């Protein structure tokens, strides 16, 4: 079942640019419950990585521990998952529940990952899903903002102003999967 959302998906080269964009979205009044962030986890011999959950808060140590700790404090939901074909990823926001929903409904088909299944479930087209998964494999960060077309258009401007390499809008169209604008 496709839920169909209006969304903008931004690709960022590094965590600092993604963090700056999130801060600007927050300052602009963007509903943080409509924002998801995805990035690969980094396992290096120099940095011991650890995760723990305490109450509703998840924390991380390692190369991007401060970044993810801050993200998880302002976003709705967090997860650390190993996605075959993509690798270990950290996720914050409603995308977590969409991934779990995609796994629960066996929406993962056509050579896409659980992440791709979650994106497909909200109407992101297959070609765009492959592009976003490729960006993640290249150690980039993905920000997704859902909302009305006005909210999505405003978010696209903020993502672009904050060094998004790309910011693609996917529009809800009655009875049709959203296409990138």
Helices and strands as residue ranges (DSSP letters): E 6-12, H 15-27, G 32-34, E 35-40, E 50-54, E 57-61, H 65-74, E 78-83, E 87-92, H 95-104, H 114-121, H 126-137, E 141-147, H 149-161, E 166-170
